[in-house]
Amino acid sequence: MWVRFIPIVFFSLTAVSLVAFQSIEIVHAFINFISSKTNIK
């Protein structure tokens, strides 16, 4: 059972970390977009 469980945990942690990194990048891009809009005005 552990032989099957370890790769599943590894790949799920990798997927979660990639999704978290992407969401952080999207939030940063959104904040930069909003701040550039306010600077133009």
C-alpha positions as CSV (number, residue, x, y, z in Angstrom):
1,M,0.0,0.0,0.0
2,W,2.8,2.5,0.9
3,V,4.4,1.9,-2.5
4,R,1.3,3.2,-4.2
5,F,0.7,5.9,-1.6
6,I,4.0,7.7,-1.7
7,P,3.9,8.7,-5.5
8,I,0.3,9.8,-5.1
9,V,1.3,12.1,-2.2
10,F,4.3,13.4,-4.1
11,F,2.4,14.3,-7.3
12,S,-0.5,15.8,-5.3
13,L,1.9,18.0,-3.4
14,T,3.6,19.0,-6.6
15,A,0.2,19.9,-8.2
16,V,-0.9,21.9,-5.1
17,S,2.4,23.8,-5.1
18,L,2.1,24.6,-8.8
19,V,-1.5,25.8,-8.4
20,A,-0.5,27.9,-5.4
21,F,2.4,29.5,-7.3
22,Q,0.1,30.2,-10.3
23,S,-2.6,31.8,-8.1
24,I,0.1,34.0,-6.4
25,E,1.4,35.1,-9.8
26,I,-2.2,35.9,-11.0
27,V,-2.8,38.0,-7.9
28,H,0.4,39.9,-8.4
29,A,-0.5,40.5,-12.1
30,F,-3.9,41.8,-11.1
31,I,-2.5,44.1,-8.4
32,N,0.0,45.5,-10.9
33,F,-2.8,46.0,-13.4
34,I,-4.9,47.9,-10.9
35,S,-2.0,50.0,-9.7
36,S,-1.0,50.9,-13.3
37,K,-4.6,51.9,-14.0
38,T,-4.7,54.2,-10.9
39,N,-1.3,55.7,-11.8
40,I,-2.5,56.7,-15.3
41,K,-5.4,58.6,-13.7
